[in-house]
Amino acid sequence: MMLDPESVRTLLAVVDEGTFDAAARVLHVTPSAVSQRIKALEQRTGRVLLVRAKPARLTESGAVIARYGRQLALLEQDAFAGLGLAERPTPIQVAVNADSLSTWFRTVVKELAGEDDIVLGLLRDDQDHTAEALRRGLVVAAVTSSPQPVQGCSVRPLGSIRYHAVAGRAFARRWRDRPLSDLPVVVFDEKDDLQDAFCRAVTGRAASGHRHFLPDGPVFEDAVAAGAGWALLSEHQVRRHRGLVHLHPDRPVDVPLHWQQWKLDSPPLQRVADAVFRAARAELR
């Protein structure tokens, strides 16, 4: 059974852009044409491939087709490059956790910025969830805390990010007589369990104080430094702010990170991986 490459590319566009209308604009076709291509692909495979929501989501069957489509796009790019016919590079989609993205992974972006044949597309998510983006066919590689390889992927250790429980000096004075679990806390989003896990390890229960949900790296750091609450900040982040107090200096938390990528012989993907490992060796433990 042959899959129509145009329909597969359309499926990827819908997932990447979130809606049929947005995919139509990127592909320079009508929304009706997008809908017809997806329907034809579903009829061809005998599977429902998309959950028609906002944003559109892949089903398990859709994730299989998406993985195939992204692999096909990279292989096609490599073939055209070998023939000297490449017109524009295929974006290499990578899932990265927020703390890495705001610290050591910035070196990767800077290094690859001058490469004309590499276009990066970064998906930000919690390090415990980036591997799921690989399973769903949303990315071709990921920085993840999971050492277990996703099916069809290789995995290599990168090193660890060391975190410290910190707070602003005025905040620490104000709450010094209260247990950590009662203090206001800053968390990145609903997926961020780092603070709760640390609090359980120290006090035996999760943080129960007021929660500030701040899903932006610089804003998150600034809120902790300004006294909104305590949080775990990486060593890179702590160095950026004066006046932070270590609440438990004898209890650092090391989060091991791994690089997972599809087992695909793609020179551009390998160059991205090489840049990632150079940055990791220089900046991670």
N, C-alpha and C positions, 0 to 999 in steps of 0.2 A: 504494500500500500504506500503510494507516494503522497507526501503532504505538499500542498501548494506553498512555495516559499513566500509569496506575497501575503497570503492569509496568515502565515506564521508571524511575519513582520508586523502585520496589523494587530495581532494579539499582543505582541510585545509593546506596541505603541499605546494600546488601550491601558495596559497595566502600568506603564511608565508615566503616562499622562493623567490617568485616573478616570477619564470619561471618554465616551465615544466621540463627543463633539471635539474635545481637545486632541484626540488622536487624529481625527479628520483634518484638523488644521495643520498638524505636523506632517501628515502624509499628502496634503493637498488634494484631498478627495472629499466627497460629501459624507455626512454622518450615515446616510442610508447605505453608501458603499461599504463603510466600515462594518455596519450591522450585517450586511449580506455576506461579507467575507468571514466574519466570525461564525455566522450560522452555517455556512458551507463547511468550515473547518470542523465544527461540532458534528455535522452530519457525516462528514468523512470519517471521523474517529469514533462516532457513536457514543460520545461523552459530552457532558456539560463541562465547558472549560472555564467559564467566567460566572461569578456571582454578580448580577447586574445591580450594583449598589454604587454609592458615591463615597469614596472612590471604588472603582471596580476591583474585584479580588479574584485571584486564581483559585480554582478548585484543585484538588490533588491531581486530577488528570491534566488540568491546565498547567500546573507547575512542571509536569513532565514535558509538555510541549514547549513551555517557555525555556527550560534548560536546553532543549534541543535547538531552539531558535537562536539563543545567545551563542552556543557553541558553533552553530552553522555560520553565524555572522562573523565570528572571529576567524574561522577557517577560510571563509570567503575573502576576508580582508588580506590574510596572509598570502593566499593564492594570487590575488590581484597585485599585491606588493611585489611578489616574486616575478611577476610578468611585467612590472613597471607600469601597470594600468590603474593603480589605486588612485581614487579621486579624493575621498575623505575617509579618515579613520573611523572605525567602529568604536563607540564609547565603551570603555572597560569599567563596568559597574562593580564597586567595592563597598561592602558594609563595614563601617568603622564605629566603634563606641565613642561617645561624646568626649570623654576625658582624653583619649588618644588624639582625637581630631583637633582639640584645642591646645595640645602640647606637642608631643614628639612627631605625630603624623604630618604636621605642618611642614617638616623638613622634606617629607616625601613629595608633597605637592609642589614645593619650591624646586626640587630637583627635576621633576618631570615637566615643569612649566615650559621649558625650552625645547621639549621634544615635539616636533611637528606631527609625528605620526602616532601620538598617544593622546587620547582624550579621556580624562577621568570623569566618572560619575559616582559621587559618594552618597551612600545611604547611611544616615546616622541612626543608631539604635543602641540599646544597652548591650554590654559585652556578653551578657548571658542569653541574648536573643538574636545576635547577628547571624549565628549559624542557621537560624530558621529562614533567613533571607536566601541562603544558599539552597536549602531544601525546596523553597518555593520558586526557584528559578529567577529571582529578582536580581541577583548579582552573580559574578563569576568568581569572587574571592571575598574573604572576610577576615577581619581582626576579631577574634572571639576568645572567650574564656574556656570554651569547650575543647578538650584534648581528643574527643571522640570524632573521627572523621565522618563527615556527611557522605552518604553513598556517592561514589564517583569522584570523591575529592581526596587530595593528599593533605596532610597536616604537619606543621613544623612549629616548635616552640620559638617564641620571639623574645621572651624575658618577662619581667614582672613590673607592674606599677606599684610603688609603695605609697600607701595612704596613711594619713594621721588624723585623728579626731581633734579638731581645732574649733576655736570660736574667737570672736573679738574680745579684747581685754575688758571692756566695760561689761559685756555680756557675761564673761566668766566671773567677774566680781559679783554681779547682781545675783547669779544663780549658784554661787559656790557651795551653799549648804543644801542643795537639792540633788537627789540622785539623777544620773544622766537620763534615765527613762522618762522623767517628768519635764525635761527641758524642751523648749521649742526647738524644732529641727528643720533643716532645709534639705529637701530631696529633689532629685532632678525631675522625675515623673513617676507615674504609678508602677512602672517596671523596676524602679531603683530600690533594691533591697539592701544596699550596702550599709546604710545607717542602722536599719533594724537588725541586721545580722550582727553588727558590731555591738549594738546595745544589748542584744540577747546574750552575747558572749561575756559581756562585762557585768550585767545586772541580773541576767536570767529572764528578762522580758523585753519585748519590743518597745520602741519609743512610743510614748502615749501623749506627749505634749503637742502643742500646736504644730501643724505642718505647713511649710511653705513649698509649693510646687513651682519650681523655676527651671523649665527645660531649655536653658541657654547657658553655656559654659561661663562666659564672663559675668553675666548677671548673677549666676549661682555663686561664684566666688565673691563678688562684690557684696552680696547679701550677707554672706557669712562674716566677711571682714567688717561690715557695718553693724553687726549685732542682731540680725534677724533671728539667728538660731545657730546651733552647732551643726557640723557636718564633717564627713571625711573628705579631705582634699589631698590630691596627690602632691608629692614633693615638688614637682614643677609648679603647681598652683600655689603652694605655701610660700615658695620663694618670691612670688610676685606681689605678696602683700605683707607689709610690716604691721606689727602690733597684734599678730595672731598668737593665741595662747594654746599650747598643747594640753588637752584635757587628760589624756592618758599617754604620756610620752613613752612609757614602757610597753605599749600595746600597738605597734604599727601593724598594718594589714597589707600583705603582699597579694596582689591579684595577678596570677600568671596569665599571659596572653599567648595566643597561637595564631598562626596564619594558615587558613584553609583556602585552597583553590581547586578548581576543577582539574582533573588529570587531562590536560589538553596541551598539545605541543604548539603553543602560540608564542612567537618571539616578543610581541608587545606585552603580553601578560607576564612573561618571564622577566622582562625589564622592570615592570611595575613591582614584581615580587623582589627583585634584586634591590631596588631602591628602598623598599620596606625593611628589608633585613639590614641594610646599611644604617638606616635611621635607628632601628631597634638596638643594634649593637652599640651605637653611640650614646643612646639616651635611656635605655631601660636597664633594669637590674638583671 
